[in-house]
Amino acid sequence: MNAKTSVTTSHFLPENTLLLNAITEGVYGFDLNGNAVFINPAAEQMTGWKSAELIGKNIHDCHHHSHADGSPYPQHDCPIYRTLHDGIARQVSEDVFWRKDGSCFPVYYSSTPVYDQDKLIGVVAIFRDVSVQKHTETSLREALAQVQALSEKLASENQYLLTELQGKQGAMGLSGHSDAINHLTQQINLVANTDSTVLICGENGTGKELVARSLHQLSRRNEQPMVSVNCAAFSASILESELFGHEKGAFTGATSRRKGRFELAHNGTLFLDEIAELSLEAQSKLLRVIQEQSFERVGSSETIKVNIRLIAATHHDLQARVEQGLFRMDLYYRLNVFPIVVPPLRERPEDIPSLVSDLVTSLSQKLGKKVTRVSAKGLKKLQQYTWPGNVRELQNLIEREIILSQNQVLEFNSLSLSGSQHADETKLKQPLTMAEAEAEHIQQTLEHTQWRISGPQGAAAVLNMPPSTLRSRMKKLGIQR
């Protein structure tokens, strides 16, 4: 419409009316009071209001009386109304018009002032229904959000799996035919295909994580990820972010949103290694997640539901730590549904030949060496050794021996001074004095706690004495790191 055309009924000339009636956009003409003076058929079709019902009435009361959420839409806030008063053209893309039947639809419209001899006499509003476009935009945004979420999950899983694979090549530990291994295998088979929580106990290096992986592979969740967390590897502040994830800006250094291990393990298995190392605060949060199967990312109030099978492991006596006040009793009972004890290697020496065979084959391939076997003398040395570090120590020793070996047969000559002879020499030692025994006990406790003295997991707490007393005893006994 020409900007100088009047919008009174008499000014909508026949040729102009025919043109406006032919276009597919809705057209309203308003006088300065905001009353309708012209409505084309497209507007009637979109709104359900007939021209005869609206001519001479304030159109705002019919189409613009409230926002999409039902909140009031004052007339003085209406862009069309403002154009009637200031003569400024406007375009609006985020608004709705209401139909006669009470439903609404999203619109894009423009309000254009109409002048007659430089005098503002009304406004023409041209609008179109953008429901399809809005639906397409919403679907696209949802699809993009889903793609982004899947991309984040894939990236997180890839990073996690790469980290896992770096340290799992050649890992052995459950080989053998001893009664201890047969009993362990029987327990794994009994509980694997359930969703029951399993608590794996055993000394360091016995293969607790291998038991967890066996449980996962034999379960109904084996096509979903198994996610591992070493609870001793993170501080209390970082562990919460590792377990539950965080939002961008949740704390200093949180430059992007990150999914936690619980979220990555959804529909799969979460393995919490060294669970006794959790702080009491972290234990409380873990208990809530186990009970409710839901959590919030750090820096977010959105609740995320998860479906996970939980497996925990520790080399500590959890019941003793409960009695010491270092572990929550309610969490202990939540975890101790089906306990599995992994036997130390010294209790199953008959398994050493098969373990050695598997490890030599695996590690030779990994290291690119043509080592074929272990000599009978070398194997005897291995069976006579006490293995305080269990299967992990055996694996490390074999790997080191393969690296140093210049032929295809391993002899383990370096084991003679640290093996059974060393054990025999230990037995022949003279009895310790009270001070020597106390110093040795304190030294072992400090090494066990990585020389942490204070705190709930420090040596003072384990020895049940104040940190100041422990420091005093260390000084008196000459104990230094």
C-alpha angles and dihedrals in degrees: 000000000000111000090230094055119113118235098211113118092255092055094058092090119200094255091050092046092052090052094048092046091054099055121092096225119088114254128198126181118203134191122219091274091059093250119142116252098167136025124175126215094255089059090049091051094049097045104031090230117123120224092242090056095055108032108114093015130109103261093203090069090057105038109015106036095116142012124254090268091055096253116140118272107207114216093235089061092055112109090218091053091049091051088054089059105036102026093230117141116233139190122205126191103168107060143093136226121211122232126220091255091060097257123118136215133197115256142190111209144163128211113208124187117235120212133194112198090340092309119120106237104162150319136265116213118197117189142169135197109252097181093121093049092047092049090049091049092049092048090048092050091049091048091049091048090050092048090049091049092048091046091051091049093047092048092048092047092047091050091047094047093048089052090049094049093052091067103030103066111116095007112156135162112127096072118117145072103240121132089250093055093043090053090048091050091049091053092049091052092048097054104025098089094050129079092233118134113252126205112202115200129186146112122291113283097020094116104260092154090051089055089051091051091049090052090051095046092051093047132090087252095063093114090057124072126278107213121197129203124187100210091196093058097068135058118241092258095049095041093067090056091046093051101038104020126227142245124244109278094014089130140348109301095022094124095160141015114276130192117227129228092262091058093045090052094054109143088003138072129293116203116198108194121197090011091170088073092068115114117242089252092053090046089056092052092045091052090054092051092049091050098043102025088223139094144165127244115244106273095019135094094199112115115226119201118213137184110208140154109226125215120177132187137191141164090210128091097250094192090056090049089052089055089049091052093245097112131041113251093214091053091047091056091046090055099038095071095118114008120199121191117206110211120233117248094247089065093057108040090152087071094058096088093056092042091051092048093052093044095047091051094046097043094044089058091046093050097038093237126139098228112151108177151343120259119247090246091050092048090052090054090052092051093049094051117097096222103213087180092049121204093344090059090047091051093048092048093050092047091051091046092051091051091051096040119107095188140042098261124071117220103176093214090160090064096069096085097041100038132066093332089058090049091051091049089052091054091053094056118118118256114273125245118242091258092048092049091048092048092049092048093049091046092052091047092050091050090048091053092042089249094300107150106179133036132063091293097038128112093256091060092048091049090044095234135113114270090239091056091049092051090050092051091047091053093047093048093043095241113165133165 
